[in-house]
């Protein structure tokens, strides 16, 4: 067991389960054991999410340590966490042993899926090569495997700050070392809103783009970084996101997995002798959003060309809400019961990436966003369907036919 001192740097284990009772006592469930800890445990575990010395952690916690007894208890908690392996003297490198989603972004599954996508990362790499100039300072948010940070260093960046909240950051550092660019990349474990840099960055890179372009709060994250961490005229990858909606006919069998129908109610009444009618009545009054694989969606019937829902310049200010309208024109006769939503990302002067389902495949990492209408809409060629789109400023959105439609 390593002898601890105020100068000892400790690293937190990638994952564990914390239980807090009404008196703020903490139990940590870790590798089949249960640790009973004092009131300072949560604060210490939060502080050691970023590697730091014991002395630094206690200094940061000092506002809550009102006397020698509290300090002694905090030190005892550090020792107990270290003896149990929750706090380690060396970083835990490698993938999580826990399956996804419990293993989070330390699970191999996540990175295999992203790196196996035949389009996503290669398009981002091309955008990085078009954007990064010799001698640039680069900030990479959500570096993951380090692929964009390494590409930026290979493109001539003088310094890359690669930020990642998950323990994957340690494995990314090893990958940078293997590729001979670790001397120009500083890997930082943490979240960008808590980050300070010794110098402003010329370029910001990030792949925190969700299945619906804004659902990982990329706009808000980049707005904060642009104000605090970048030069006055930064370059972004991606620089802009444009979302499109397309009228479609969602197969009934699939829709039945997401919406309670009269058929469900009838079947359940026969099975259980209980009328679940209010569940179906509630579903009939709202649009329902879900994600579906692109190789599945591309087999559906599309009833219009894509229409633009919104365009977001990521250099612009992020509003608390975004409200737009879109008109789609049916290109034939049919019954539209929803829309698919995809986006294009501007990754560089000549590089764009599209998540249109008809361009996807079984190896695509992104899913397609789908919104089912409250009621099916019969359409004929030339008929227009009006949509309202709302983004609520917190990663959530809503698409529905306009009340005026």
NUGUFI-540107 format. One line per field, with one value per residue (C-alpha): residue number from 1; x, z, y; residue in one letter. Coordinates in steps of 0.25 Angstrom, whole numbers, plus 2048, in hexadecimal, padded with zeros to 3 digits. Example, Ala and Ser with C-alpha at 12.3 -4.5 7.8 and 13.67 -1.06 7.14 Angstrom:
2
seq <- (1,2)
c1 <- (831,837)
c3 <- (81F,81D)
c2 <- (7EE,7FC)
type <- (A,S)
//
This chain:
405
seq <- (1,2,3,4,5,6,7,8,9,10,11,12,13,14,15,16,17,18,19,20,21,22,23,24,25,26,27,28,29,30,31,32,33,34,35,36,37,38,39,40,41,42,43,44,45,46,47,48,49,50,51,52,53,54,55,56,57,58,59,60,61,62,63,64,65,66,67,68,69,70,71,72,73,74,75,76,77,78,79,80,81,82,83,84,85,86,87,88,89,90,91,92,93,94,95,96,97,98,99,100,101,102,103,104,105,106,107,108,109,110,111,112,113,114,115,116,117,118,119,120,121,122,123,124,125,126,127,128,129,130,131,132,133,134,135,136,137,138,139,140,141,142,143,144,145,146,147,148,149,150,151,152,153,154,155,156,157,158,159,160,161,162,163,164,165,166,167,168,169,170,171,172,173,174,175,176,177,178,179,180,181,182,183,184,185,186,187,188,189,190,191,192,193,194,195,196,197,198,199,200,201,202,203,204,205,206,207,208,209,210,211,212,213,214,215,216,217,218,219,220,221,222,223,224,225,226,227,228,229,230,231,232,233,234,235,236,237,238,239,240,241,242,243,244,245,246,247,248,249,250,251,252,253,254,255,256,257,258,259,260,261,262,263,264,265,266,267,268,269,270,271,272,273,274,275,276,277,278,279,280,281,282,283,284,285,286,287,288,289,290,291,292,293,294,295,296,297,298,299,300,301,302,303,304,305,306,307,308,309,310,311,312,313,314,315,316,317,318,319,320,321,322,323,324,325,326,327,328,329,330,331,332,333,334,335,336,337,338,339,340,341,342,343,344,345,346,347,348,349,350,351,352,353,354,355,356,357,358,359,360,361,362,363,364,365,366,367,368,369,370,371,372,373,374,375,376,377,378,379,380,381,382,383,384,385,386,387,388,389,390,391,392,393,394,395,396,397,398,399,400,401,402,403,404,405)
c1 <- (800,806,809,800,805,7FF,807,801,7F9,7EC,7E4,7D5,7D0,7C8,7BB,7B4,7A6,7A4,799,795,78C,784,78F,799,7A1,7A6,7A7,7B0,7AD,7BA,7BE,7B5,7B8,7B1,7B8,7B1,7B7,7B5,7AF,7BB,7BB,7B3,7BB,7C8,7C3,7BF,7CC,7D4,7CC,7D8,7E5,7EB,7F4,7EE,7F2,7EB,7DE,7DE,7E1,7D5,7CD,7D2,7C5,7BD,7C8,7C5,7CF,7DA,7D0,7C9,7D7,7DB,7CE,7D1,7DF,7D9,7CF,7DA,7E2,7D6,7D3,7E1,7E2,7D5,7DB,7D1,7DC,7E9,7F7,7F8,7ED,7E4,7E7,7DF,7D1,7C6,7C3,7B4,7AB,7A5,79E,7A3,7B1,7AE,7B8,7C3,7BC,7C3,7B5,7B4,7C1,7C0,7B3,7B8,7C5,7BE,7B5,7BA,7B6,7B6,7C5,7CB,7C2,7C6,7D5,7D3,7CD,7D8,7E3,7DC,7DA,7E7,7F3,801,804,7F5,7F1,7E5,7DB,7D4,7C8,7C3,7D0,7CC,7D7,7DF,7DD,7DA,7E5,7EF,7EA,7EC,7FA,7FD,7F7,802,7FB,805,7FD,7F0,7E8,7E0,7D5,7CD,7C5,7C6,7D1,7D4,7DC,7E8,7E7,7E6,7F3,7FA,7F5,7FB,808,807,805,811,809,807,811,807,7FA,7F6,7EB,7E2,7D7,7CC,7C0,7C2,7B9,7C3,7CF,7D9,7E5,7F2,7F0,7E4,7E2,7E1,7D9,7CE,7CB,7C0,7B7,7AD,7A2,796,78C,784,78F,78D,789,797,796,7A2,79C,79D,7AA,7B1,7AA,7B1,7BE,7BE,7BC,7C7,7D1,7D3,7D9,7D0,7D0,7D0,7CD,7C4,7C2,7B6,7B3,7A4,799,78D,781,777,769,763,755,754,74B,750,74D,741,748,754,74A,743,750,750,741,736,72B,71C,721,72A,71E,715,720,723,715,714,720,71E,710,714,711,71E,716,71C,72A,726,71E,72A,733,729,72B,73A,746,750,75E,768,775,776,781,784,784,776,771,776,76C,760,757,75C,751,758,766,76E,76A,773,76F,77A,788,791,79E,7A6,7AE,7A1,79B,792,784,77C,772,772,765,763,759,75B,751,753,74C,747,74D,742,736,736,735,73F,740,74D,75A,768,772,781,78C,798,7A4,7AE,7BC,7C5,7C5,7C2,7BE,7B0,7AA,79B,794,788,783,784,793,795,798,799,7A6,7A1,7A3,798,789,77E,775,766,75A,74C,740,734,72B,72F,72E,729,730,730,73B,73D,736,73E,740,744,74D,751,75F,763,770,76F,77E,781,783,774,76C,75E,758,749,740,73C,72F,72C,72F)
c3 <- (800,7FC,808,807,809,806,7F8,7F4,7E7,7E7,7DC,7DE,7D9,7CC,7D2,7DF,7E6,7F0,7FA,803,80F,816,81F,813,817,80A,806,7FA,7F3,7EC,7E7,7F0,7FC,804,80A,815,815,81B,817,80F,806,7FA,7FA,7F9,7EF,7E6,7E8,7E4,7D7,7D3,7D7,7E2,7EF,7FC,801,7F5,7F8,807,803,7FA,804,810,810,815,81F,82B,834,837,839,82B,825,82C,827,818,819,81E,813,809,80F,80F,800,7FD,804,7FD,7EF,7EC,7ED,7E6,7E6,7D7,7CC,7C8,7B9,7B0,7AD,7B8,7BC,7BD,7B1,7AB,7AF,7BD,7B8,7B2,7A8,7AE,7A7,79B,794,793,78C,783,77E,77B,775,76D,766,758,757,765,76A,75C,758,765,763,755,75C,766,75B,753,75F,768,764,767,775,77A,788,788,792,790,798,79B,795,798,791,78E,77F,77C,785,77F,771,775,77A,76D,765,76C,779,782,78E,790,79D,79D,7A7,7AB,7B8,7B7,7BB,7AC,7AC,7B2,7A6,79C,7A2,79F,791,78F,794,78B,77F,783,786,795,797,791,797,7A6,7AA,7B4,7BC,7BF,7B9,7B1,7B9,7C5,7BC,7BB,7B1,7B2,7A4,79B,790,781,77D,785,781,786,782,78D,782,785,77D,77D,77A,787,791,798,79A,790,78E,79D,79F,794,797,7A5,79F,795,7A0,7A9,7A2,794,78C,787,779,77B,771,775,770,76F,76B,768,769,760,763,759,75A,750,750,752,754,761,761,76A,771,775,779,782,78A,78D,78E,796,78B,78C,788,794,79D,797,799,7A7,7AB,7A6,7AD,7BB,7BC,7BE,7B4,7B1,7A8,7AE,7AA,79B,79D,7A2,797,78C,791,78F,785,78A,787,787,780,775,76D,760,758,75E,75B,74C,749,74D,743,742,73E,73C,739,745,74B,753,762,767,764,770,76F,77B,77C,77F,78D,792,795,7A1,796,787,780,771,767,75A,74E,748,73A,737,72B,729,72F,73D,74C,754,762,766,761,762,766,762,761,759,761,75A,75E,756,749,740,74A,74E,755,753,75C,752,754,746,747,753,755,760,764,766,774,774,774,76D,775,773,777,776,774,77D,772,763,758,74B,740,731,727,729,737,742,750,75A,766,772,779,787,78D,79C,79F,7A7,79D,79B,78F,789,77B,778,76D,76E,774,768,75E)
c2 <- (800,80E,817,823,831,83F,83F,831,832,82A,825,821,813,814,810,80C,80E,818,817,823,822,82D,831,833,826,820,811,80E,800,7FC,7EF,7E7,7EF,7FA,805,80D,81B,829,836,83B,82E,834,841,839,830,83C,843,837,835,83E,838,841,840,83D,84A,851,84A,84D,85C,85C,855,85E,867,85B,857,85F,859,84F,844,846,846,839,833,838,832,825,824,826,81B,812,815,813,805,801,805,80F,81A,815,819,816,819,80D,80C,803,801,7FF,7F1,7F5,7F4,800,808,806,807,814,81A,811,805,7FF,7FE,80D,80F,803,808,816,811,807,811,812,821,828,829,82A,836,83C,839,840,84C,84D,84C,858,860,85F,867,866,86B,86C,869,860,85C,84E,84C,83E,838,829,821,82D,82C,83B,840,836,83B,849,847,840,84C,855,85A,860,85C,853,853,846,846,83A,837,828,81F,81D,829,820,817,822,827,81A,81A,828,822,816,820,829,836,836,841,84B,846,848,83F,845,83D,845,84D,85A,863,861,862,86E,86E,875,87A,87D,872,876,86A,862,853,84B,83F,841,841,838,830,83D,847,84F,844,844,853,856,864,868,861,868,875,874,870,87B,886,881,878,87C,888,893,88C,87D,872,867,859,857,866,865,85A,85A,851,84B,845,83B,836,827,81B,814,806,803,7F7,800,80B,802,800,80F,813,80C,809,805,7F7,7F7,7FA,7F0,7E5,7E9,7E9,7DB,7D7,7DE,7E2,7F0,7FC,804,80E,81A,816,816,823,82A,825,82B,839,83B,838,82D,82E,822,81D,812,80C,812,805,803,810,810,805,80E,816,824,82E,83B,841,845,853,85C,85C,865,86A,86C,874,86F,87C,883,884,879,87D,878,872,871,871,86F,86B,862,85F,851,84F,841,83A,830,82A,823,824,82B,827,82E,834,830,83A,83A,845,849,84E,858,852,85B,864,858,84D,84A,83E,839,830,82E,820,81C,81F,816,808,7FD,803,811,816,820,81C,824,82D,82A,831,82A,834,834,82F,82A,835,830,837,839,83E,84D,84E,855,851,85C,858,85F,85C,860,85E,861,864,858,84D,84A,84E,84C,84B,84B,84F,85D,860,868,85D)
type <- (X,X,X,X,X,X,X,X,X,X,X,X,X,X,X,X,X,X,X,X,X,X,X,X,X,X,X,X,X,X,X,X,X,X,X,X,X,X,X,X,X,X,X,X,X,X,X,X,X,X,X,X,X,X,X,X,X,X,X,X,X,X,X,X,X,X,X,X,X,X,X,X,X,X,X,X,X,X,X,X,X,X,X,X,X,X,X,X,X,X,X,X,X,X,X,X,X,X,X,X,X,X,X,X,X,X,X,X,X,X,X,X,X,X,X,X,X,X,X,X,X,X,X,X,X,X,X,X,X,X,X,X,X,X,X,X,X,X,X,X,X,X,X,X,X,X,X,X,X,X,X,X,X,X,X,X,X,X,X,X,X,X,X,X,X,X,X,X,X,X,X,X,X,X,X,X,X,X,X,X,X,X,X,X,X,X,X,X,X,X,X,X,X,X,X,X,X,X,X,X,X,X,X,X,X,X,X,X,X,X,X,X,X,X,X,X,X,X,X,X,X,X,X,X,X,X,X,X,X,X,X,X,X,X,X,X,X,X,X,X,X,X,X,X,X,X,X,X,X,X,X,X,X,X,X,X,X,X,X,X,X,X,X,X,X,X,X,X,X,X,X,X,X,X,X,X,X,X,X,X,X,X,X,X,X,X,X,X,X,X,X,X,X,X,X,X,X,X,X,X,X,X,X,X,X,X,X,X,X,X,X,X,X,X,X,X,X,X,X,X,X,X,X,X,X,X,X,X,X,X,X,X,X,X,X,X,X,X,X,X,X,X,X,X,X,X,X,X,X,X,X,X,X,X,X,X,X,X,X,X,X,X,X,X,X,X,X,X,X,X,X,X,X,X,X,X,X,X,X,X,X,X,X,X,X,X,X,X,X,X,X,X,X,X,X,X,X,X,X,X,X,X,X,X,X)
//
